[in-house]
Amino acid sequence: MVRGGPKLDHGRRRELGQSFQDGGRHYQRVRPGYPEVVARWLVPADAHDALDVGAGTGKFTALLLDMGLHVTAVDPSADMLAQLTEHYRAATAVPGTAEATGLPDAHFDVVTVAQAWHWCDALAASTELARVLRPHGTLALVWNQLDTSVPWVHRLSRIMHAGDVYRPGHKPVVGPEFQGLEGHVTHWQDTMTTTDLMELTKSRSYYLRAGEATRAKVLANLDWYLHKHLGYTPDQEIELPYLALAWRAAKA
């Protein structure tokens, strides 16, 4: 995920992205949030109006609201937005995409895209998001990825088919409408049970698009790894190491 997104053609990107159209309640329950320090680094102190694109169930929206921002949340999935509206009523939920938000020109101080830029057409999305940003507004991109520098997590990511490969110095693609792209890495841990981790695997795009036989194999391998090889008991709490990879750029 953190290579600025998988090397996908447009058709494959749409196919995988469609896997998140449903299952909003499950996604909201099992997916991690983000450290507050990441939002503080990404969002300018004087920002008032934020657009959260690809907002999903509102994992990043929550931080923006906690910072006192007026938040509009955009996502193509009605199911995801229903979860967002249920949990974060202060946000304005709008169906749309990064390439076509349907929102007014020059209306926002910051646009955030959390765990979603790799599903976007980066150049088309840059043009659209620059349009809705005020002069000198900020584009803020962030991903959580498993910290595969930790050996047991590296093997876990392979079993989950998570695709998390951290490349220091690599930057996501953004269009010429933005300048001064800079990055920041935050190491953090999410507390969850082994059952939660099994459920987290079920929320990943690889699992969602796989056949029943492949799904069963993934879960069996994960059960063996967590409970036999690593020796955790079922439902034991563990600390799962993450990296939050953030980038910000100013509208040119």
C-alpha beads as a LAMMPS data file, in Angstrom:
LAMMPS data file: protein, C-alpha beads

252 atoms
251 bonds

1 atom types
1 bond types

-500.0 500.0 xlo xhi
-500.0 500.0 ylo yhi
-500.0 500.0 zlo zhi

Masses

1 110.0

Atoms # bond

1 1 1 0.000 0.000 0.000
2 1 1 2.689 2.444 0.859
3 1 1 4.319 2.553 -2.527
4 1 1 1.733 5.179 -3.436
5 1 1 -0.554 2.297 -4.242
6 1 1 -0.274 -0.992 -6.094
7 1 1 0.829 -0.936 -9.724
8 1 1 -2.696 -1.357 -11.039
9 1 1 -4.289 -0.520 -14.330
10 1 1 -7.574 1.359 -14.231
11 1 1 -9.745 -1.745 -14.637
12 1 1 -8.003 -3.693 -11.880
13 1 1 -8.113 -0.660 -9.586
14 1 1 -11.872 -0.402 -10.045
15 1 1 -12.337 -4.148 -9.527
16 1 1 -10.438 -4.187 -6.241
17 1 1 -11.967 -0.930 -5.090
18 1 1 -15.433 -2.387 -5.570
19 1 1 -14.646 -4.910 -2.830
20 1 1 -15.190 -2.126 -0.286
21 1 1 -18.663 -1.136 -1.500
22 1 1 -20.317 -3.319 1.134
23 1 1 -19.351 -4.512 4.585
24 1 1 -19.181 -1.071 6.170
25 1 1 -20.126 -2.280 9.648
26 1 1 -17.382 -4.924 9.596
27 1 1 -14.822 -2.410 8.288
28 1 1 -15.716 0.081 11.014
29 1 1 -15.308 -2.549 13.720
30 1 1 -11.986 -4.118 12.705
31 1 1 -9.918 -1.525 10.838
32 1 1 -7.471 0.579 12.875
33 1 1 -7.777 4.309 13.318
34 1 1 -4.845 6.736 13.141
35 1 1 -2.630 8.377 15.759
36 1 1 -3.704 11.917 16.579
37 1 1 -0.154 13.161 16.000
38 1 1 -0.497 12.253 12.319
39 1 1 -3.554 14.456 11.859
40 1 1 -1.820 17.295 13.723
41 1 1 1.146 17.045 11.344
42 1 1 -0.996 16.881 8.206
43 1 1 -3.586 19.574 8.914
44 1 1 -2.570 23.262 9.055
45 1 1 -3.264 24.880 12.418
46 1 1 -5.374 27.618 10.796
47 1 1 -7.588 25.233 8.771
48 1 1 -11.350 25.429 9.290
49 1 1 -12.966 23.431 6.483
50 1 1 -11.794 19.905 5.678
51 1 1 -12.774 17.476 2.951
52 1 1 -12.120 13.814 3.756
53 1 1 -12.059 11.904 0.448
54 1 1 -12.469 8.135 0.372
55 1 1 -13.620 8.604 3.940
56 1 1 -15.071 5.111 4.256
57 1 1 -16.617 4.662 7.690
58 1 1 -14.899 7.761 9.068
59 1 1 -11.687 6.459 10.624
60 1 1 -9.834 9.675 9.754
61 1 1 -12.944 11.856 9.780
62 1 1 -13.102 11.308 13.542
63 1 1 -9.716 12.962 14.068
64 1 1 -10.665 15.943 11.919
65 1 1 -13.832 16.456 13.934
66 1 1 -11.873 16.176 17.186
67 1 1 -9.659 19.006 15.920
68 1 1 -12.715 21.243 15.621
69 1 1 -12.866 21.274 11.825
70 1 1 -16.010 21.470 9.723
71 1 1 -15.803 18.188 7.815
72 1 1 -17.347 17.017 4.559
73 1 1 -16.812 13.298 3.953
74 1 1 -16.915 11.846 0.437
75 1 1 -17.004 8.160 -0.497
76 1 1 -18.484 6.158 -3.399
77 1 1 -19.963 3.530 -1.062
78 1 1 -23.383 4.257 0.420
79 1 1 -22.813 1.434 2.908
80 1 1 -19.599 3.003 4.184
81 1 1 -21.172 6.453 4.396
82 1 1 -24.087 5.030 6.372
83 1 1 -21.621 3.870 9.015
84 1 1 -19.871 7.235 8.979
85 1 1 -23.150 9.101 9.465
86 1 1 -24.149 6.791 12.311
87 1 1 -20.911 7.345 14.230
88 1 1 -19.990 10.919 13.251
89 1 1 -23.173 12.939 12.841
90 1 1 -21.287 16.241 12.840
91 1 1 -19.748 15.406 9.452
92 1 1 -21.562 16.074 6.183
93 1 1 -21.571 12.845 4.140
94 1 1 -21.638 13.133 0.341
95 1 1 -21.420 10.365 -2.280
96 1 1 -18.595 10.930 -4.734
97 1 1 -15.023 10.094 -5.681
98 1 1 -11.645 11.801 -5.609
99 1 1 -11.914 12.337 -9.352
100 1 1 -15.454 13.761 -9.158
101 1 1 -16.479 15.159 -5.784
102 1 1 -19.349 17.307 -7.109
103 1 1 -18.392 20.001 -4.578
104 1 1 -17.895 23.764 -5.084
105 1 1 -14.670 25.400 -6.213
106 1 1 -12.185 26.736 -3.628
107 1 1 -14.250 25.661 -0.620
108 1 1 -11.778 23.751 1.604
109 1 1 -8.563 24.527 3.470
110 1 1 -7.399 20.911 3.504
111 1 1 -8.289 17.715 1.658
112 1 1 -7.378 14.434 3.356
113 1 1 -7.216 11.015 1.720
114 1 1 -6.681 8.207 4.238
115 1 1 -5.982 4.665 3.057
116 1 1 -7.484 5.456 -0.343
117 1 1 -5.065 7.308 -2.674
118 1 1 -3.930 4.013 -4.222
119 1 1 -7.502 3.421 -5.432
120 1 1 -7.550 6.796 -7.195
121 1 1 -6.376 7.972 -10.579
122 1 1 -3.686 10.169 -9.013
123 1 1 -3.486 12.798 -11.758
124 1 1 -7.247 13.146 -12.292
125 1 1 -7.789 13.229 -8.534
126 1 1 -5.104 15.882 -8.103
127 1 1 -6.846 18.116 -10.621
128 1 1 -10.225 17.701 -8.921
129 1 1 -8.954 18.164 -5.385
130 1 1 -6.936 21.237 -6.348
131 1 1 -10.178 22.670 -7.749
132 1 1 -12.042 22.354 -4.447
133 1 1 -9.122 23.661 -2.369
134 1 1 -8.679 27.310 -1.532
135 1 1 -5.448 29.045 -2.653
136 1 1 -2.448 27.501 -0.879
137 1 1 -4.669 24.750 0.549
138 1 1 -3.190 21.422 1.655
139 1 1 -3.470 17.956 0.162
140 1 1 -2.916 15.392 2.951
141 1 1 -2.384 11.699 2.228
142 1 1 -1.973 8.957 4.837
143 1 1 -1.714 5.177 4.987
144 1 1 -1.488 2.710 7.821
145 1 1 0.732 -0.223 7.004
146 1 1 1.936 -3.141 9.051
147 1 1 5.459 -2.552 10.378
148 1 1 7.167 -5.353 8.478
149 1 1 10.568 -4.429 9.940
150 1 1 9.350 -6.525 12.892
151 1 1 10.077 -10.152 11.845
152 1 1 6.859 -11.753 13.117
153 1 1 4.796 -8.997 11.469
154 1 1 6.640 -9.479 8.177
155 1 1 5.582 -13.124 8.094
156 1 1 2.076 -12.162 9.203
157 1 1 1.773 -9.739 6.281
158 1 1 2.707 -12.502 3.846
159 1 1 0.082 -14.837 5.277
160 1 1 -2.521 -12.042 5.089
161 1 1 -1.371 -11.076 1.571
162 1 1 -1.263 -7.554 2.943
163 1 1 1.239 -6.266 0.382
164 1 1 2.809 -3.878 2.905
165 1 1 6.319 -3.033 1.699
166 1 1 7.910 0.097 3.104
167 1 1 10.354 1.913 0.817
168 1 1 12.053 4.798 2.623
169 1 1 12.174 7.902 0.474
170 1 1 9.435 6.807 -1.904
171 1 1 6.691 9.350 -2.522
172 1 1 3.155 8.949 -3.859
173 1 1 2.314 10.428 -7.241
174 1 1 0.521 13.778 -7.157
175 1 1 -0.275 16.104 -10.018
176 1 1 1.459 19.364 -10.978
177 1 1 -1.292 21.268 -9.156
178 1 1 0.639 20.565 -5.918
179 1 1 4.131 21.441 -4.756
180 1 1 6.489 20.795 -1.856
181 1 1 5.445 17.217 -1.139
182 1 1 6.963 16.084 2.156
183 1 1 6.581 12.938 4.225
184 1 1 6.415 11.851 7.850
185 1 1 6.496 8.364 9.448
186 1 1 4.880 7.539 12.797
187 1 1 5.488 4.216 14.547
188 1 1 2.515 3.086 16.607
189 1 1 0.736 -0.021 17.881
190 1 1 -2.884 -1.115 17.777
191 1 1 -4.200 -3.335 20.560
192 1 1 -6.397 -6.157 19.345
193 1 1 -7.229 -9.785 20.044
194 1 1 -6.182 -12.630 17.791
195 1 1 -9.833 -12.958 16.782
196 1 1 -9.841 -9.290 15.789
197 1 1 -6.742 -9.924 13.690
198 1 1 -8.503 -12.756 11.885
199 1 1 -11.386 -10.381 11.215
200 1 1 -8.977 -7.669 10.057
201 1 1 -7.675 -10.067 7.432
202 1 1 -11.235 -10.481 6.153
203 1 1 -11.412 -6.714 5.505
204 1 1 -8.416 -6.718 3.149
205 1 1 -8.988 -6.427 -0.606
206 1 1 -7.123 -9.684 -1.380
207 1 1 -9.426 -11.673 0.888
208 1 1 -12.584 -9.906 -0.260
209 1 1 -11.904 -10.714 -3.908
210 1 1 -10.685 -14.292 -3.312
211 1 1 -12.662 -17.487 -3.802
212 1 1 -13.879 -19.616 -0.913
213 1 1 -10.974 -22.074 -1.139
214 1 1 -8.386 -19.305 -1.003
215 1 1 -10.177 -17.605 1.883
216 1 1 -10.243 -20.842 3.870
217 1 1 -6.523 -21.384 3.242
218 1 1 -5.637 -17.855 4.381
219 1 1 -7.622 -18.204 7.606
220 1 1 -6.236 -21.673 8.344
221 1 1 -2.662 -20.459 7.850
222 1 1 -3.327 -17.436 10.038
223 1 1 -4.889 -19.551 12.777
224 1 1 -1.836 -21.837 12.748
225 1 1 0.602 -18.933 12.806
226 1 1 -1.044 -17.036 15.665
227 1 1 -2.136 -19.893 17.904
228 1 1 0.311 -22.717 17.164
229 1 1 3.518 -21.117 15.940
230 1 1 3.449 -17.907 17.997
231 1 1 1.611 -19.552 20.891
232 1 1 -1.096 -16.966 21.494
233 1 1 -4.306 -18.200 23.052
234 1 1 -7.595 -17.515 21.253
235 1 1 -8.810 -13.987 21.949
236 1 1 -5.515 -13.034 23.633
237 1 1 -4.728 -9.312 23.266
238 1 1 -1.643 -8.456 21.243
239 1 1 0.084 -5.241 20.178
240 1 1 0.186 -5.042 16.387
241 1 1 2.950 -2.695 15.164
242 1 1 2.040 -0.200 12.441
243 1 1 3.588 2.606 10.480
244 1 1 1.426 5.609 9.671
245 1 1 2.901 7.077 6.494
246 1 1 1.806 10.636 5.813
247 1 1 2.482 13.136 3.019
248 1 1 1.396 16.725 2.604
249 1 1 1.643 19.134 -0.316
250 1 1 0.459 22.689 -0.947
251 1 1 -1.741 23.785 -3.817
252 1 1 0.542 25.513 -6.305

Bonds

1 1 1 2
2 1 2 3
3 1 3 4
4 1 4 5
5 1 5 6
6 1 6 7
7 1 7 8
8 1 8 9
9 1 9 10
10 1 10 11
11 1 11 12
12 1 12 13
13 1 13 14
14 1 14 15
15 1 15 16
16 1 16 17
17 1 17 18
18 1 18 19
19 1 19 20
20 1 20 21
21 1 21 22
22 1 22 23
23 1 23 24
24 1 24 25
25 1 25 26
26 1 26 27
27 1 27 28
28 1 28 29
29 1 29 30
30 1 30 31
31 1 31 32
32 1 32 33
33 1 33 34
34 1 34 35
35 1 35 36
36 1 36 37
37 1 37 38
38 1 38 39
39 1 39 40
40 1 40 41
41 1 41 42
42 1 42 43
43 1 43 44
44 1 44 45
45 1 45 46
46 1 46 47
47 1 47 48
48 1 48 49
49 1 49 50
50 1 50 51
51 1 51 52
52 1 52 53
53 1 53 54
54 1 54 55
55 1 55 56
56 1 56 57
57 1 57 58
58 1 58 59
59 1 59 60
60 1 60 61
61 1 61 62
62 1 62 63
63 1 63 64
64 1 64 65
65 1 65 66
66 1 66 67
67 1 67 68
68 1 68 69
69 1 69 70
70 1 70 71
71 1 71 72
72 1 72 73
73 1 73 74
74 1 74 75
75 1 75 76
76 1 76 77
77 1 77 78
78 1 78 79
79 1 79 80
80 1 80 81
81 1 81 82
82 1 82 83
83 1 83 84
84 1 84 85
85 1 85 86
86 1 86 87
87 1 87 88
88 1 88 89
89 1 89 90
90 1 90 91
91 1 91 92
92 1 92 93
93 1 93 94
94 1 94 95
95 1 95 96
96 1 96 97
97 1 97 98
98 1 98 99
99 1 99 100
100 1 100 101
101 1 101 102
102 1 102 103
103 1 103 104
104 1 104 105
105 1 105 106
106 1 106 107
107 1 107 108
108 1 108 109
109 1 109 110
110 1 110 111
111 1 111 112
112 1 112 113
113 1 113 114
114 1 114 115
115 1 115 116
116 1 116 117
117 1 117 118
118 1 118 119
119 1 119 120
120 1 120 121
121 1 121 122
122 1 122 123
123 1 123 124
124 1 124 125
125 1 125 126
126 1 126 127
127 1 127 128
128 1 128 129
129 1 129 130
130 1 130 131
131 1 131 132
132 1 132 133
133 1 133 134
134 1 134 135
135 1 135 136
136 1 136 137
137 1 137 138
138 1 138 139
139 1 139 140
140 1 140 141
141 1 141 142
142 1 142 143
143 1 143 144
144 1 144 145
145 1 145 146
146 1 146 147
147 1 147 148
148 1 148 149
149 1 149 150
150 1 150 151
151 1 151 152
152 1 152 153
153 1 153 154
154 1 154 155
155 1 155 156
156 1 156 157
157 1 157 158
158 1 158 159
159 1 159 160
160 1 160 161
161 1 161 162
162 1 162 163
163 1 163 164
164 1 164 165
165 1 165 166
166 1 166 167
167 1 167 168
168 1 168 169
169 1 169 170
170 1 170 171
171 1 171 172
172 1 172 173
173 1 173 174
174 1 174 175
175 1 175 176
176 1 176 177
177 1 177 178
178 1 178 179
179 1 179 180
180 1 180 181
181 1 181 182
182 1 182 183
183 1 183 184
184 1 184 185
185 1 185 186
186 1 186 187
187 1 187 188
188 1 188 189
189 1 189 190
190 1 190 191
191 1 191 192
192 1 192 193
193 1 193 194
194 1 194 195
195 1 195 196
196 1 196 197
197 1 197 198
198 1 198 199
199 1 199 200
200 1 200 201
201 1 201 202
202 1 202 203
203 1 203 204
204 1 204 205
205 1 205 206
206 1 206 207
207 1 207 208
208 1 208 209
209 1 209 210
210 1 210 211
211 1 211 212
212 1 212 213
213 1 213 214
214 1 214 215
215 1 215 216
216 1 216 217
217 1 217 218
218 1 218 219
219 1 219 220
220 1 220 221
221 1 221 222
222 1 222 223
223 1 223 224
224 1 224 225
225 1 225 226
226 1 226 227
227 1 227 228
228 1 228 229
229 1 229 230
230 1 230 231
231 1 231 232
232 1 232 233
233 1 233 234
234 1 234 235
235 1 235 236
236 1 236 237
237 1 237 238
238 1 238 239
239 1 239 240
240 1 240 241
241 1 241 242
242 1 242 243
243 1 243 244
244 1 244 245
245 1 245 246
246 1 246 247
247 1 247 248
248 1 248 249
249 1 249 250
250 1 250 251
251 1 251 252
